[in-house]
Amino acid sequence: MKRFEFRFEAVRKQREAMLDLAKGRLGEVIGRYTLAVELLDERRQTLALLAAHTPAPGQPIDPRRALLRQRHLHALREEIGRREQQLESLQTAVDEARAAVAEAHHAHEAIKVLEARDREAWKQETLREEQREADERSAQRFGRD
Protein backbone atom coordinates (compact mmCIF):
# COMPACT_ATOMS: atom_id res chain seq x y z
CA MET A 1 0.00 0.00 0.00
CA LYS A 2 1.24 3.45 -0.90
CA ARG A 3 2.20 5.75 1.98
CA PHE A 4 0.50 9.13 2.41
CA GLU A 5 2.61 12.02 1.22
CA PHE A 6 1.28 15.54 1.61
CA ARG A 7 1.90 17.50 -1.55
CA PHE A 8 2.52 20.75 0.37
CA GLU A 9 4.75 19.30 3.08
CA ALA A 10 7.45 21.90 2.48
CA VAL A 11 4.88 24.69 2.79
CA ARG A 12 3.53 23.18 6.01
CA LYS A 13 7.01 23.02 7.53
CA GLN A 14 7.75 26.57 6.43
CA ARG A 15 4.51 27.88 7.94
CA GLU A 16 5.18 25.96 11.12
CA ALA A 17 8.63 27.55 11.31
CA MET A 18 7.12 30.98 10.70
CA LEU A 19 4.63 30.40 13.51
CA ASP A 20 7.41 29.34 15.88
CA LEU A 21 9.43 32.40 14.90
CA ALA A 22 6.45 34.71 15.49
CA LYS A 23 5.82 33.11 18.88
CA GLY A 24 9.48 33.58 19.77
CA ARG A 25 9.34 37.25 18.84
CA LEU A 26 6.15 37.67 20.87
CA GLY A 27 7.83 36.07 23.87
CA GLU A 28 10.81 38.37 23.51
CA VAL A 29 8.65 41.50 23.28
CA ILE A 30 6.49 40.42 26.22
CA GLY A 31 9.65 39.83 28.24
CA ARG A 32 10.88 43.34 27.47
CA TYR A 33 7.44 44.76 28.29
CA THR A 34 7.33 42.91 31.62
CA LEU A 35 10.79 44.16 32.54
CA ALA A 36 9.79 47.73 31.65
CA VAL A 37 6.67 47.45 33.84
CA GLU A 38 8.75 46.17 36.75
CA LEU A 39 11.28 48.97 36.39
CA LEU A 40 8.54 51.58 36.13
CA ASP A 41 6.83 50.25 39.25
CA GLU A 42 10.15 50.26 41.09
CA ARG A 43 10.80 53.89 40.11
CA ARG A 44 7.30 54.93 41.15
CA GLN A 45 7.75 53.27 44.53
CA THR A 46 11.09 55.00 44.98
CA LEU A 47 9.54 58.34 44.08
CA ALA A 48 6.64 57.81 46.49
CA LEU A 49 9.02 56.84 49.26
CA LEU A 50 11.26 59.85 48.70
CA ALA A 51 8.32 62.23 48.34
CA ALA A 52 6.80 60.94 51.58
CA HIS A 53 10.08 61.37 53.47
CA THR A 54 9.96 65.03 54.38
CA PRO A 55 11.71 66.70 57.26
CA ALA A 56 9.67 66.83 60.43
CA PRO A 57 8.27 70.20 61.44
CA GLY A 58 10.66 72.11 63.65
CA GLN A 59 13.78 70.35 62.39
CA PRO A 60 16.47 72.45 60.77
CA ILE A 61 16.57 72.25 56.96
CA ASP A 62 19.88 71.85 55.19
CA PRO A 63 19.49 73.78 51.90
CA ARG A 64 22.02 71.64 50.06
CA ARG A 65 20.28 68.42 51.06
CA ALA A 66 16.89 69.88 50.18
CA LEU A 67 18.18 70.95 46.76
CA LEU A 68 19.76 67.54 46.20
CA ARG A 69 16.49 65.87 47.22
CA GLN A 70 14.49 68.06 44.82
CA ARG A 71 16.88 67.31 41.96
CA HIS A 72 16.65 63.61 42.71
CA LEU A 73 12.84 63.78 42.74
CA HIS A 74 12.87 65.72 39.45
CA ALA A 75 15.21 63.16 37.85
CA LEU A 76 12.96 60.31 39.02
CA ARG A 77 9.87 62.03 37.57
CA GLU A 78 11.66 62.50 34.24
CA GLU A 79 12.78 58.87 34.22
CA ILE A 80 9.23 57.75 34.99
CA GLY A 81 7.98 59.83 32.08
CA ARG A 82 10.54 58.26 29.73
CA ARG A 83 9.69 54.79 30.96
CA GLU A 84 5.97 55.42 30.43
CA GLN A 85 6.67 56.44 26.83
CA GLN A 86 8.84 53.34 26.43
CA LEU A 87 6.01 51.25 27.85
CA GLU A 88 3.58 52.68 25.29
CA SER A 89 5.91 51.83 22.42
CA LEU A 90 6.45 48.34 23.85
CA GLN A 91 2.68 47.88 24.12
CA THR A 92 2.44 48.72 20.42
CA ALA A 93 5.19 46.21 19.70
CA VAL A 94 3.36 43.55 21.75
CA ASP A 95 0.15 44.21 19.82
CA GLU A 96 2.00 43.93 16.50
CA ALA A 97 3.71 40.71 17.60
CA ARG A 98 0.36 39.25 18.68
CA ALA A 99 -1.13 40.16 15.31
CA ALA A 100 1.83 38.47 13.58
CA VAL A 101 1.30 35.31 15.66
CA ALA A 102 -2.41 35.31 14.83
CA GLU A 103 -1.66 35.70 11.12
CA ALA A 104 0.98 32.96 11.19
CA HIS A 105 -1.38 30.70 13.12
CA HIS A 106 -4.14 31.31 10.58
CA ALA A 107 -1.79 30.46 7.69
CA HIS A 108 -0.64 27.32 9.51
CA GLU A 109 -4.22 26.23 10.18
CA ALA A 110 -5.11 26.75 6.52
CA ILE A 111 -2.37 24.37 5.42
CA LYS A 112 -3.47 21.86 8.07
CA VAL A 113 -6.98 21.93 6.59
CA LEU A 114 -5.51 21.18 3.16
CA GLU A 115 -3.52 18.32 4.65
CA ALA A 116 -6.63 16.87 6.29
CA ARG A 117 -8.51 17.05 2.99
CA ASP A 118 -5.63 15.40 1.12
CA ARG A 119 -5.37 12.70 3.79
CA GLU A 120 -9.10 12.01 3.55
CA ALA A 121 -8.89 11.80 -0.25
CA TRP A 122 -5.93 9.41 0.10
CA LYS A 123 -7.92 7.21 2.52
CA GLN A 124 -10.85 7.10 0.12
CA GLU A 125 -8.57 6.18 -2.78
CA THR A 126 -6.89 3.50 -0.67
CA LEU A 127 -10.25 2.04 0.28
CA ARG A 128 -11.32 2.00 -3.39
CA GLU A 129 -8.09 0.20 -4.36
CA GLU A 130 -8.55 -2.35 -1.58
CA GLN A 131 -12.15 -2.93 -2.63
CA ARG A 132 -11.10 -3.32 -6.27
CA GLU A 133 -8.44 -5.89 -5.27
CA ALA A 134 -10.96 -7.77 -3.12
CA ASP A 135 -13.41 -7.80 -6.02
CA GLU A 136 -10.72 -9.16 -8.36
CA ARG A 137 -9.83 -11.92 -5.91
CA SER A 138 -13.49 -12.84 -5.53
CA ALA A 139 -13.96 -12.85 -9.29
CA GLN A 140 -10.91 -15.10 -9.74
CA ARG A 141 -12.12 -17.52 -7.09
CA PHE A 142 -15.61 -17.57 -8.46
CA GLY A 143 -14.32 -18.04 -12.00
CA ARG A 144 -12.19 -21.05 -10.95
CA ASP A 145 -14.88 -22.93 -9.07
N, C-alpha and C positions, 0 to 999 in steps of 0.2 A: 504494500500500500504506500502511496506517495505521501510524503511528509508535508505538513502545512508550511508554506513560506509566504509571509506577508510581502506584497509587492512594494510597499512603501516603508520597509523596515528601516532604511537609512533615514528617511524623513522622521519616523517615530523617534529614533535615537537622537536625532538632532533637536527635535522639539523637547524631548525629555531633558537634554543637556541645557537647552535654553531656559527651561523651567527651573532647573537646579541653580543655574547662574542667577536668575532673577530672584530666587529665594535667598541666595547667598548675599546678594546686594541689599535686599530688604533687611536681612539680619544685621548686616554691617551698619546700615543707616539707623536702624532702631537702636543698636548699641550706642552709636554716637549721640542719638537723641536722649537716651536714658542717662548717659553720662552728663550731658548738658543740663538736664533737669536736676540731677543730683548736685552739680556744681552751683546752679542757680539757687537751689534751696539752701545750700550751705552758706552762700554769700548773703542771702536774705536773713538767715538766722544770725549770722555775724553782725550784720547791720542792726538788727533789732536788739541784739545784746548790747552793742556799743551805744546805740541811741538811748537805751534804757538806763545805762550806767552814767548818771549825771552826778556831779558833786552835791553833797548834802547841803542843805541850807545852813549858812553860818560858817561853812568851811572856807578857808582862803582859796582863791582861784589863782592858779599859775597860768599866766597868759600864754606862755610858750606851749604848755601842755594842752591848753584849750584850743589853740590854733592848730596844733598837730592833730588833735582829736577831730576837729572840724574838717581838716584836709583829708584825714583818713575816711571819715564818713562820706565826704564828697567823692573820693576815689571809689569807694564801695558802691555808691549810687550809680556812678558812671559805668562801672563794671557790670552791675546788674542790668542796666539799660542795654549794654552791648550783648550781654548773654541772652536777654529777652529777644533781641533782634536775631541773634544766632538761632535761638530756639524756633522762631517763626520760619526761618529759612530751612531748618532741619525738618520742621513739620511738613513743609512743602515737598522736601525731598522724600520723606516717608510716604506721603500721599502718592507721589510719582512712582516710587518703588512698588507700592501696593498695586497701583494700576498696571504696572509692567508685569507683576506676578499674575494678576487676574487675566491679562491678555495672553501670557504664555500658557497659563493653565487652560484657557479656552482653546487655544491652538492644539495643545496636547490632547485634550478631550476629543476634539474633532477627529484627530488621527486615530484615536482609540475606537471611535465609532466606526470609522472605515475598516479598521482591523476586525472588529466584531462582525461586520457585514461580510467581509471577505472570508472569515473563518466559518460563518454560517453557510455561505455558498459552497465552500470547500467540503463541509460536512454533508451537505445535500448531494453534491457530486459524488462523494465517496459512497454514500448510501446507494445512489443510483448504480454505480459501478458494481458494488457488492450484489445488488439485486439482479443485475444483468448476468453476473457470473453464476449466481445461484440458479437463475432460469436456464442458463446454458447447460449446467450440470444436470438439472432435472430433465431437460430435453434429451440429453445424451443418454441418461439412464432409461428414460421412457422409450427412446428409440431402439435401444439394445434389447429390451425385454420382449 
